[in-house]
Amino acid sequence: MPIRVNLDVMLARRKLKGKALAAEVGITEQNLSLLRTGKVKGVRFSTLETICEVLDCQPGDILEFVRAPDDAS
């Protein structure tokens, strides 16, 4: 997957549990778990905005583009 989700890293840096983040963002723990593992096809900007507000971070702190090994550009 070319987009890596680093939400666990941000949660650890902020010493915040996923359950607490889900409650503050207003999403289910199951949906947060799917996002944390990168098993979602997309995320609403409003959800991403709220996550960034709660974690006091930028979207780039959570989402990272990872070039595939065969992409030698």
C-alpha positions in Angstrom: 0.0 0.0 0.0 1.6 3.3 -1.0 -0.1 5.3 1.8 1.1 4.4 5.3 -1.0 5.4 8.3 1.2 6.5 11.3 -1.7 7.0 13.6 -0.3 4.6 16.2 2.9 6.7 16.3 1.0 9.9 17.0 -1.2 8.2 19.6 2.0 7.0 21.4 3.6 10.5 21.2 0.5 12.1 22.7 0.1 9.3 25.3 -3.5 8.8 24.2 -5.4 5.6 23.9 -7.4 4.8 20.7 -10.6 4.5 22.7 -10.2 8.1 23.9 -9.4 9.4 20.4 -12.4 7.6 18.9 -14.6 9.2 21.6 -13.2 12.7 21.0 -13.4 12.4 17.2 -16.9 10.9 17.2 -16.2 7.7 15.4 -16.5 4.1 16.5 -13.5 2.2 17.9 -13.9 -0.3 15.1 -13.6 2.5 12.4 -10.6 3.9 14.2 -9.0 0.5 14.3 -9.6 0.1 10.5 -8.0 3.5 9.9 -5.0 2.6 12.2 -4.3 -0.6 10.3 -4.7 1.1 6.8 -7.7 -1.1 5.9 -9.8 1.8 4.7 -10.1 3.1 1.2 -10.5 6.7 2.3 -11.1 9.1 5.2 -13.3 12.2 5.3 -11.5 15.5 5.5 -13.7 16.4 8.5 -12.6 13.2 10.3 -8.9 13.9 9.5 -9.3 17.5 10.6 -10.7 16.5 14.0 -8.0 13.8 14.5 -5.4 16.5 13.8 -7.0 18.9 16.2 -7.2 16.3 19.0 -3.6 15.1 18.4 -2.3 18.6 17.7 -0.6 17.5 14.5 -0.6 17.9 10.7 -2.2 15.4 8.2 1.4 14.6 7.0 2.2 13.4 10.6 -0.5 10.7 10.2 -0.4 9.8 6.5 2.8 9.1 4.6 3.3 8.2 0.9 5.6 5.3 0.5 7.0 4.6 -3.0 6.8 1.0 -4.1 10.2 -0.7 -4.4 9.7 -1.2 -8.2 9.1 2.6 -8.7 12.7 3.6 -9.4 11.9 7.2 -10.4 
